[in-house]
Amino acid sequence: MPAPVSEKASLSHEERTAEEPRAEGLHPVTVDRIHTANDRIRTFKLGTKDKNGIDFKAGQWLDVHVPGIEKAGGFTITSSPRHAAPRLAESKPYLELAIQKSPDNPPAAWLWKPEEDIKGKELNVRVGGSFVFPPPDIDLADIKRVVLIAGGVGINPLISILSHIREEHPSLRVHFLYSTKLPRTNPNPAEVLFLPRILHILEMADEGSLALDLFFTGSGDGLVLALDDAFVASLTRGNSVRFCTHRIDEAALARAVGDMDERKSSVYYVCGPPVMTDDLVDHIRGQDQVSPGYVSCEKWW
């Protein structure tokens, strides 16, 4: 029986994920690039040193061993598998991570040291996790539509999945719901984690292939107005975009779940805070024509 959320919160990453699948062996990587997305999140490009690259599936995470700390940290890969494959990557193969500032998490705290102290350092990583696309037990030919629902830093595995779908399976329709909390003062669209990347994907997507619902809580209407002015007119390209200043509601969820015909060929991925994730997964699995096995979830603790 899985440990309760409160109990899991006190466990290390490796203890929490002991029953999850893991690849064999560690891979050496180097901290090649650090970018501060906002005052809470840094992104990292980790250059791979293996000549054959590192194989992983979109949605997986890494055990990350940093110098001087015995226990590994667990961080989701936010790049697509293409970028870690030497024959496919357009530049030096790499893995990308987004790390939230967390002084109580030793590996995360190490990765939030001053850039000059950690850039170029070697880490060791191992791929793991079962929250993946394509889903292992479903024939890809049976999937016509993918629904991605992210809350907060739950965006991390879903940005990898979205990127992978657009690169490798562009005929699949995607409905993406992203909910995140923002400060009321000076909300900046560029600092919303992965929003610029999502909007770029939207701009490049074929007409009608991507629906995007953004839910910004705690920000009032300022960010929505800024997004309207800065992005929507140039980026919609026939795709659907909605901006809201509230949490994901029943109307948005109903649109995402789809009609009776869509449900039979849709897969659903939910990642966010435990309560949100549990509620949404239960709701989706309870809908007519939705196969419970077509609904996957990942929680961050």
Short mmCIF file of the C-alpha atoms (twelve columns), coordinates in Angstrom:
data_MODEL
# 
_entry.id   MODEL 
# 
loop_
_atom_site.group_PDB 
_atom_site.id 
_atom_site.type_symbol 
_atom_site.label_atom_id 
_atom_site.label_alt_id 
_atom_site.label_comp_id 
_atom_site.label_asym_id 
_atom_site.label_seq_id 
_atom_site.Cartn_x 
_atom_site.Cartn_y 
_atom_site.Cartn_z 
_atom_site.pdbx_PDB_model_num 
ATOM 1   C CA . MET A 1   0.000   0.000  0.000   1 
ATOM 2   C CA . PRO A 2   1.434   3.444  -0.914  1 
ATOM 3   C CA . ALA A 3   2.531   5.638  1.969   1 
ATOM 4   C CA . PRO A 4   0.229   8.584  2.842   1 
ATOM 5   C CA . VAL A 5   1.235   11.933 1.388   1 
ATOM 6   C CA . SER A 6   2.390   13.321 4.755   1 
ATOM 7   C CA . GLU A 7   4.558   10.253 5.326   1 
ATOM 8   C CA . LYS A 8   5.974   10.368 1.811   1 
ATOM 9   C CA . ALA A 9   6.939   14.009 2.291   1 
ATOM 10  C CA . SER A 10  9.450   12.966 4.955   1 
ATOM 11  C CA . LEU A 11  11.115  10.350 2.769   1 
ATOM 12  C CA . SER A 12  14.052  10.898 0.449   1 
ATOM 13  C CA . HIS A 13  13.472  10.863 -3.310  1 
ATOM 14  C CA . GLU A 14  14.951  7.378  -3.632  1 
ATOM 15  C CA . GLU A 15  12.779  6.069  -0.794  1 
ATOM 16  C CA . ARG A 16  9.603   7.606  -2.255  1 
ATOM 17  C CA . THR A 17  10.274  6.152  -5.675  1 
ATOM 18  C CA . ALA A 18  11.706  2.771  -4.642  1 
ATOM 19  C CA . GLU A 19  8.999   0.882  -6.558  1 
ATOM 20  C CA . GLU A 20  9.358   2.942  -9.728  1 
ATOM 21  C CA . PRO A 21  11.309  1.549  -12.711 1 
ATOM 22  C CA . ARG A 22  14.887  2.748  -13.109 1 
ATOM 23  C CA . ALA A 23  17.514  2.354  -15.790 1 
ATOM 24  C CA . GLU A 24  20.670  0.485  -14.943 1 
ATOM 25  C CA . GLY A 25  23.824  2.432  -14.244 1 
ATOM 26  C CA . LEU A 26  24.703  6.082  -13.810 1 
ATOM 27  C CA . HIS A 27  25.567  8.560  -16.554 1 
ATOM 28  C CA . PRO A 28  28.098  11.391 -16.091 1 
ATOM 29  C CA . VAL A 29  26.856  14.850 -17.094 1 
ATOM 30  C CA . THR A 30  28.226  18.369 -16.710 1 
ATOM 31  C CA . VAL A 31  26.467  21.567 -15.659 1 
ATOM 32  C CA . ASP A 32  26.794  23.442 -18.946 1 
ATOM 33  C CA . ARG A 33  24.219  26.208 -18.627 1 
ATOM 34  C CA . ILE A 34  22.150  27.789 -15.847 1 
ATOM 35  C CA . HIS A 35  19.204  30.101 -16.437 1 
ATOM 36  C CA . THR A 36  17.152  31.841 -13.758 1 
ATOM 37  C CA . ALA A 37  13.543  31.581 -14.926 1 
ATOM 38  C CA . ASN A 38  12.215  33.537 -11.937 1 
ATOM 39  C CA . ASP A 39  13.037  34.035 -8.269  1 
ATOM 40  C CA . ARG A 40  11.949  30.455 -7.466  1 
ATOM 41  C CA . ILE A 41  13.083  28.391 -10.464 1 
ATOM 42  C CA . ARG A 42  16.375  27.749 -12.224 1 
ATOM 43  C CA . THR A 43  16.722  25.673 -15.389 1 
ATOM 44  C CA . PHE A 44  19.840  23.668 -16.147 1 
ATOM 45  C CA . LYS A 45  21.298  22.197 -19.298 1 
ATOM 46  C CA . LEU A 46  23.318  19.141 -18.404 1 
ATOM 47  C CA . GLY A 47  25.690  18.116 -21.171 1 
ATOM 48  C CA . THR A 48  25.878  14.375 -21.699 1 
ATOM 49  C CA . LYS A 49  29.270  12.703 -21.798 1 
ATOM 50  C CA . ASP A 50  28.118  9.303  -23.134 1 
ATOM 51  C CA . LYS A 51  28.917  8.970  -26.841 1 
ATOM 52  C CA . ASN A 52  25.589  7.173  -27.376 1 
ATOM 53  C CA . GLY A 53  23.601  9.781  -25.483 1 
ATOM 54  C CA . ILE A 54  21.055  8.989  -22.786 1 
ATOM 55  C CA . ASP A 55  17.803  7.222  -23.602 1 
ATOM 56  C CA . PHE A 56  14.661  8.278  -21.765 1 
ATOM 57  C CA . LYS A 57  10.944  8.667  -22.355 1 
ATOM 58  C CA . ALA A 58  9.135   11.993 -22.216 1 
ATOM 59  C CA . GLY A 59  7.823   12.482 -18.672 1 
ATOM 60  C CA . GLN A 60  10.603  10.690 -16.789 1 
ATOM 61  C CA . TRP A 61  12.838  12.029 -14.037 1 
ATOM 62  C CA . LEU A 62  16.462  11.701 -12.964 1 
ATOM 63  C CA . ASP A 63  18.169  10.516 -9.825  1 
ATOM 64  C CA . VAL A 64  20.731  13.314 -9.551  1 
ATOM 65  C CA . HIS A 65  23.907  12.720 -7.528  1 
ATOM 66  C CA . VAL A 66  25.701  15.974 -6.746  1 
ATOM 67  C CA . PRO A 67  29.220  16.230 -5.247  1 
ATOM 68  C CA . GLY A 68  29.483  15.757 -1.505  1 
ATOM 69  C CA . ILE A 69  25.869  14.668 -0.888  1 
ATOM 70  C CA . GLU A 70  25.147  10.994 -0.290  1 
ATOM 71  C CA . LYS A 71  21.470  10.812 -1.267  1 
ATOM 72  C CA . ALA A 72  20.297  11.603 -4.775  1 
ATOM 73  C CA . GLY A 73  17.792  14.293 -5.578  1 
ATOM 74  C CA . GLY A 74  14.886  13.608 -7.886  1 
ATOM 75  C CA . PHE A 75  14.206  16.092 -10.678 1 
ATOM 76  C CA . THR A 76  12.011  15.794 -13.757 1 
ATOM 77  C CA . ILE A 77  13.540  16.049 -17.221 1 
ATOM 78  C CA . THR A 78  11.983  19.025 -19.003 1 
ATOM 79  C CA . SER A 79  13.625  18.588 -22.402 1 
ATOM 80  C CA . SER A 80  12.442  16.115 -25.010 1 
ATOM 81  C CA . PRO A 81  14.232  12.802 -25.691 1 
ATOM 82  C CA . ARG A 82  15.421  14.137 -29.061 1 
ATOM 83  C CA . HIS A 83  17.809  16.561 -27.363 1 
ATOM 84  C CA . ALA A 84  19.682  13.809 -25.522 1 
ATOM 85  C CA . ALA A 85  20.278  11.685 -28.632 1 
ATOM 86  C CA . PRO A 86  23.517  12.483 -30.533 1 
ATOM 87  C CA . ARG A 87  22.070  11.525 -33.915 1 
ATOM 88  C CA . LEU A 88  18.930  13.608 -33.437 1 
ATOM 89  C CA . ALA A 89  19.947  16.599 -31.353 1 
ATOM 90  C CA . GLU A 90  20.596  19.804 -33.272 1 
ATOM 91  C CA . SER A 91  23.331  20.772 -30.810 1 
ATOM 92  C CA . LYS A 92  25.432  19.016 -28.188 1 
ATOM 93  C CA . PRO A 93  23.192  16.393 -26.530 1 
ATOM 94  C CA . TYR A 94  21.803  17.537 -23.216 1 
ATOM 95  C CA . LEU A 95  19.213  16.977 -20.517 1 
ATOM 96  C CA . GLU A 96  17.283  19.925 -19.110 1 
ATOM 97  C CA . LEU A 97  16.008  20.225 -15.550 1 
ATOM 98  C CA . ALA A 98  13.958  22.901 -13.793 1 
ATOM 99  C CA . ILE A 99  14.873  23.119 -10.106 1 
ATOM 100 C CA . GLN A 100 12.773  24.947 -7.537  1 
ATOM 101 C CA . LYS A 101 14.638  26.740 -4.753  1 
ATOM 102 C CA . SER A 102 14.431  24.476 -1.706  1 
ATOM 103 C CA . PRO A 103 16.956  25.063 1.100   1 
ATOM 104 C CA . ASP A 104 15.715  21.943 2.941   1 
ATOM 105 C CA . ASN A 105 16.466  19.694 -0.037  1 
ATOM 106 C CA . PRO A 106 20.267  19.211 -0.084  1 
ATOM 107 C CA . PRO A 107 20.637  18.369 -3.820  1 
ATOM 108 C CA . ALA A 108 18.357  21.280 -4.777  1 
ATOM 109 C CA . ALA A 109 20.239  23.604 -2.432  1 
ATOM 110 C CA . TRP A 110 23.527  22.544 -4.064  1 
ATOM 111 C CA . LEU A 111 22.077  23.379 -7.485  1 
ATOM 112 C CA . TRP A 112 21.103  26.826 -6.177  1 
ATOM 113 C CA . LYS A 113 24.669  27.700 -5.189  1 
ATOM 114 C CA . PRO A 114 26.226  30.670 -7.015  1 
ATOM 115 C CA . GLU A 115 26.625  29.847 -10.697 1 
ATOM 116 C CA . GLU A 116 30.377  30.235 -10.623 1 
ATOM 117 C CA . ASP A 117 30.597  27.532 -7.938  1 
ATOM 118 C CA . ILE A 118 28.757  24.836 -9.873  1 
ATOM 119 C CA . LYS A 119 29.028  25.589 -13.590 1 
ATOM 120 C CA . GLY A 120 31.176  22.950 -15.278 1 
ATOM 121 C CA . LYS A 121 30.884  20.520 -12.375 1 
ATOM 122 C CA . GLU A 122 30.249  16.830 -13.087 1 
ATOM 123 C CA . LEU A 123 27.126  15.100 -11.773 1 
ATOM 124 C CA . ASN A 124 25.902  11.535 -12.114 1 
ATOM 125 C CA . VAL A 125 22.339  10.777 -13.143 1 
ATOM 126 C CA . ARG A 126 20.023  7.799  -13.614 1 
ATOM 127 C CA . VAL A 127 16.734  7.821  -15.552 1 
ATOM 128 C CA . GLY A 128 13.571  6.578  -13.851 1 
ATOM 129 C CA . GLY A 129 9.806   6.831  -13.679 1 
ATOM 130 C CA . SER A 130 6.672   5.329  -15.204 1 
ATOM 131 C CA . PHE A 131 4.756   8.537  -16.056 1 
ATOM 132 C CA . VAL A 132 5.660   8.473  -19.734 1 
ATOM 133 C CA . PHE A 133 4.496   9.169  -23.259 1 
ATOM 134 C CA . PRO A 134 3.811   7.156  -25.308 1 
ATOM 135 C CA . PRO A 135 1.938   5.105  -22.682 1 
ATOM 136 C CA . PRO A 136 3.546   1.648  -22.525 1 
ATOM 137 C CA . ASP A 137 0.362   -0.453 -22.653 1 
ATOM 138 C CA . ILE A 138 -1.615  1.448  -25.306 1 
ATOM 139 C CA . ASP A 139 -1.188  1.172  -29.063 1 
ATOM 140 C CA . LEU A 140 -0.185  4.602  -30.326 1 
ATOM 141 C CA . ALA A 141 -2.425  4.041  -33.348 1 
ATOM 142 C CA . ASP A 142 -5.436  4.052  -31.002 1 
ATOM 143 C CA . ILE A 143 -4.601  7.540  -29.664 1 
ATOM 144 C CA . LYS A 144 -5.991  10.553 -31.522 1 
ATOM 145 C CA . ARG A 145 -5.904  13.131 -28.733 1 
ATOM 146 C CA . VAL A 146 -3.762  13.890 -25.660 1 
ATOM 147 C CA . VAL A 147 -4.954  15.951 -22.684 1 
ATOM 148 C CA . LEU A 148 -2.234  17.436 -20.452 1 
ATOM 149 C CA . ILE A 149 -3.181  19.050 -17.115 1 
ATOM 150 C CA . ALA A 150 -0.468  20.778 -15.068 1 
ATOM 151 C CA . GLY A 151 -0.608  22.497 -11.691 1 
ATOM 152 C CA . GLY A 152 2.376   24.587 -10.585 1 
ATOM 153 C CA . VAL A 153 5.700   22.803 -11.069 1 
ATOM 154 C CA . GLY A 154 3.667   19.873 -12.355 1 
ATOM 155 C CA . ILE A 155 4.388   21.553 -15.676 1 
ATOM 156 C CA . ASN A 156 7.832   19.904 -15.708 1 
ATOM 157 C CA . PRO A 157 7.061   16.423 -17.125 1 
ATOM 158 C CA . LEU A 158 4.268   17.798 -19.291 1 
ATOM 159 C CA . ILE A 159 6.467   20.294 -21.135 1 
ATOM 160 C CA . SER A 160 8.706   17.357 -22.085 1 
ATOM 161 C CA . ILE A 161 5.677   15.370 -23.256 1 
ATOM 162 C CA . LEU A 162 4.250   18.320 -25.214 1 
ATOM 163 C CA . SER A 163 7.599   18.959 -26.924 1 
ATOM 164 C CA . HIS A 164 7.982   15.274 -27.788 1 
ATOM 165 C CA . ILE A 165 4.488   15.065 -29.278 1 
ATOM 166 C CA . ARG A 166 5.029   18.102 -31.451 1 
ATOM 167 C CA . GLU A 167 8.405   16.788 -32.648 1 
ATOM 168 C CA . GLU A 168 7.534   13.145 -33.216 1 
ATOM 169 C CA . HIS A 169 3.734   12.851 -33.424 1 
ATOM 170 C CA . PRO A 170 2.456   16.157 -34.842 1 
ATOM 171 C CA . SER A 171 -0.805  14.618 -36.077 1 
ATOM 172 C CA . LEU A 172 -1.985  14.118 -32.490 1 
ATOM 173 C CA . ARG A 173 -4.307  16.801 -31.167 1 
ATOM 174 C CA . VAL A 174 -3.373  18.197 -27.760 1 
ATOM 175 C CA . HIS A 175 -5.479  20.018 -25.171 1 
ATOM 176 C CA . PHE A 176 -3.213  21.604 -22.545 1 
ATOM 177 C CA . LEU A 177 -4.445  23.056 -19.224 1 
ATOM 178 C CA . TYR A 178 -1.838  24.893 -17.135 1 
ATOM 179 C CA . SER A 179 -2.656  26.392 -13.735 1 
ATOM 180 C CA . THR A 180 -0.117  28.342 -11.704 1 
ATOM 181 C CA . LYS A 181 -0.017  30.918 -8.920  1 
ATOM 182 C CA . LEU A 182 1.492   34.330 -9.615  1 
ATOM 183 C CA . PRO A 183 2.311   37.401 -7.535  1 
ATOM 184 C CA . ARG A 184 -0.212  40.232 -7.687  1 
ATOM 185 C CA . THR A 185 2.500   42.844 -8.145  1 
ATOM 186 C CA . ASN A 186 4.354   43.098 -11.435 1 
ATOM 187 C CA . PRO A 187 3.329   39.732 -12.947 1 
ATOM 188 C CA . ASN A 188 5.632   39.076 -15.877 1 
ATOM 189 C CA . PRO A 189 4.579   36.626 -18.630 1 
ATOM 190 C CA . ALA A 190 8.206   35.812 -19.411 1 
ATOM 191 C CA . GLU A 191 8.707   34.522 -15.854 1 
ATOM 192 C CA . VAL A 192 5.872   31.993 -15.969 1 
ATOM 193 C CA . LEU A 193 7.731   28.697 -16.071 1 
ATOM 194 C CA . PHE A 194 7.877   27.421 -19.666 1 
ATOM 195 C CA . LEU A 195 5.133   29.773 -20.865 1 
ATOM 196 C CA . PRO A 196 7.362   31.291 -23.593 1 
ATOM 197 C CA . ARG A 197 8.173   27.766 -24.803 1 
ATOM 198 C CA . ILE A 198 4.522   26.722 -24.798 1 
ATOM 199 C CA . LEU A 199 3.561   29.819 -26.752 1 
ATOM 200 C CA . HIS A 200 6.310   29.154 -29.287 1 
ATOM 201 C CA . ILE A 201 5.010   25.601 -29.729 1 
ATOM 202 C CA . LEU A 202 1.542   27.068 -30.160 1 
ATOM 203 C CA . GLU A 203 2.813   29.458 -32.811 1 
ATOM 204 C CA . MET A 204 4.406   26.634 -34.795 1 
ATOM 205 C CA . ALA A 205 1.593   24.094 -34.391 1 
ATOM 206 C CA . ASP A 206 -0.716  23.234 -37.262 1 
ATOM 207 C CA . GLU A 207 -4.087  24.921 -37.182 1 
ATOM 208 C CA . GLY A 208 -6.513  23.168 -34.841 1 
ATOM 209 C CA . SER A 209 -3.900  20.839 -33.367 1 
ATOM 210 C CA . LEU A 210 -3.394  22.545 -29.993 1 
ATOM 211 C CA . ALA A 211 -5.868  24.011 -27.508 1 
ATOM 212 C CA . LEU A 212 -4.337  25.906 -24.575 1 
ATOM 213 C CA . ASP A 213 -6.119  26.939 -21.369 1 
ATOM 214 C CA . LEU A 214 -4.076  29.057 -18.928 1 
ATOM 215 C CA . PHE A 215 -5.238  29.575 -15.346 1 
ATOM 216 C CA . PHE A 216 -3.421  32.218 -13.308 1 
ATOM 217 C CA . THR A 217 -4.329  32.477 -9.635  1 
ATOM 218 C CA . GLY A 218 -3.280  35.235 -7.265  1 
ATOM 219 C CA . SER A 219 -2.500  37.721 -10.045 1 
ATOM 220 C CA . GLY A 220 -5.733  39.627 -10.642 1 
ATOM 221 C CA . ASP A 221 -6.284  40.586 -14.269 1 
ATOM 222 C CA . GLY A 222 -2.918  42.239 -14.943 1 
ATOM 223 C CA . LEU A 223 -1.126  39.256 -16.431 1 
ATOM 224 C CA . VAL A 224 -4.096  38.225 -18.556 1 
ATOM 225 C CA . LEU A 225 -4.200  41.698 -20.100 1 
ATOM 226 C CA . ALA A 226 -0.457  41.597 -20.723 1 
ATOM 227 C CA . LEU A 227 -0.754  38.204 -22.375 1 
ATOM 228 C CA . ASP A 228 -3.632  39.402 -24.530 1 
ATOM 229 C CA . ASP A 229 -1.598  42.362 -25.739 1 
ATOM 230 C CA . ALA A 230 1.709   40.560 -26.146 1 
ATOM 231 C CA . PHE A 231 0.824   37.155 -27.489 1 
ATOM 232 C CA . VAL A 232 -2.661  36.194 -28.504 1 
ATOM 233 C CA . ALA A 233 -3.059  38.189 -31.724 1 
ATOM 234 C CA . SER A 234 0.150   36.801 -33.200 1 
ATOM 235 C CA . LEU A 235 0.090   33.276 -31.806 1 
ATOM 236 C CA . THR A 236 -3.364  31.793 -32.138 1 
ATOM 237 C CA . ARG A 237 -2.935  30.736 -35.797 1 
ATOM 238 C CA . GLY A 238 -6.314  28.998 -35.662 1 
ATOM 239 C CA . ASN A 239 -5.556  27.271 -32.348 1 
ATOM 240 C CA . SER A 240 -7.683  27.855 -29.266 1 
ATOM 241 C CA . VAL A 241 -6.297  29.909 -26.359 1 
ATOM 242 C CA . ARG A 242 -8.115  30.840 -23.152 1 
ATOM 243 C CA . PHE A 243 -6.852  32.941 -20.226 1 
ATOM 244 C CA . CYS A 244 -8.493  32.786 -16.799 1 
ATOM 245 C CA . THR A 245 -7.789  34.266 -13.368 1 
ATOM 246 C CA . HIS A 246 -9.145  31.326 -11.386 1 
ATOM 247 C CA . ARG A 247 -8.399  27.652 -10.834 1 
ATOM 248 C CA . ILE A 248 -9.324  24.964 -13.337 1 
ATOM 249 C CA . ASP A 249 -13.118 24.844 -13.217 1 
ATOM 250 C CA . GLU A 250 -15.742 22.306 -14.277 1 
ATOM 251 C CA . ALA A 251 -16.410 23.997 -17.606 1 
ATOM 252 C CA . ALA A 252 -12.736 23.887 -18.596 1 
ATOM 253 C CA . LEU A 253 -12.416 20.299 -17.420 1 
ATOM 254 C CA . ALA A 254 -15.503 19.295 -19.407 1 
ATOM 255 C CA . ARG A 255 -13.989 20.790 -22.562 1 
ATOM 256 C CA . ALA A 256 -10.745 18.956 -21.916 1 
ATOM 257 C CA . VAL A 257 -12.388 15.597 -21.227 1 
ATOM 258 C CA . GLY A 258 -14.134 15.928 -24.581 1 
ATOM 259 C CA . ASP A 259 -17.309 14.514 -26.063 1 
ATOM 260 C CA . MET A 260 -18.241 10.829 -26.067 1 
ATOM 261 C CA . ASP A 261 -16.410 10.057 -29.303 1 
ATOM 262 C CA . GLU A 262 -13.246 11.909 -28.266 1 
ATOM 263 C CA . ARG A 263 -13.026 10.093 -24.935 1 
ATOM 264 C CA . LYS A 264 -12.563 6.718  -26.584 1 
ATOM 265 C CA . SER A 265 -9.337  7.809  -28.287 1 
ATOM 266 C CA . SER A 266 -7.942  10.286 -25.709 1 
ATOM 267 C CA . VAL A 267 -5.224  9.750  -23.133 1 
ATOM 268 C CA . TYR A 268 -4.981  12.010 -20.093 1 
ATOM 269 C CA . TYR A 269 -1.913  13.095 -18.105 1 
ATOM 270 C CA . VAL A 270 -2.263  14.985 -14.813 1 
ATOM 271 C CA . CYS A 271 0.615   16.336 -12.717 1 
ATOM 272 C CA . GLY A 272 0.399   18.754 -9.810  1 
ATOM 273 C CA . PRO A 273 -0.160  19.028 -6.059  1 
ATOM 274 C CA . PRO A 274 -1.518  15.771 -4.583  1 
ATOM 275 C CA . VAL A 275 -5.051  16.963 -3.741  1 
ATOM 276 C CA . MET A 276 -5.534  18.620 -7.118  1 
ATOM 277 C CA . THR A 277 -4.179  15.583 -8.922  1 
ATOM 278 C CA . ASP A 278 -6.353  13.129 -6.990  1 
ATOM 279 C CA . ASP A 279 -9.506  15.174 -7.570  1 
ATOM 280 C CA . LEU A 280 -8.917  15.606 -11.302 1 
ATOM 281 C CA . VAL A 281 -7.936  11.994 -11.885 1 
ATOM 282 C CA . ASP A 282 -11.019 10.732 -10.020 1 
ATOM 283 C CA . HIS A 283 -13.226 13.080 -12.026 1 
ATOM 284 C CA . ILE A 284 -11.788 12.095 -15.401 1 
ATOM 285 C CA . ARG A 285 -11.815 8.369  -14.670 1 
ATOM 286 C CA . GLY A 286 -15.447 8.662  -13.648 1 
ATOM 287 C CA . GLN A 287 -16.608 9.946  -17.043 1 
ATOM 288 C CA . ASP A 288 -18.463 7.694  -19.476 1 
ATOM 289 C CA . GLN A 289 -16.296 6.209  -22.244 1 
ATOM 290 C CA . VAL A 290 -13.037 7.087  -20.439 1 
ATOM 291 C CA . SER A 291 -10.932 4.000  -19.814 1 
ATOM 292 C CA . PRO A 292 -9.264  4.293  -16.360 1 
ATOM 293 C CA . GLY A 293 -6.055  2.929  -17.885 1 
ATOM 294 C CA . TYR A 294 -5.960  5.899  -20.253 1 
ATOM 295 C CA . VAL A 295 -5.569  8.343  -17.318 1 
ATOM 296 C CA . SER A 296 -2.041  8.741  -15.870 1 
ATOM 297 C CA . CYS A 297 -0.876  10.909 -12.988 1 
ATOM 298 C CA . GLU A 298 2.306   12.047 -11.333 1 
ATOM 299 C CA . LYS A 299 2.452   13.933 -8.026  1 
ATOM 300 C CA . TRP A 300 5.139   16.156 -6.620  1 
ATOM 301 C CA . TRP A 301 5.499   16.242 -2.833  1 
# 
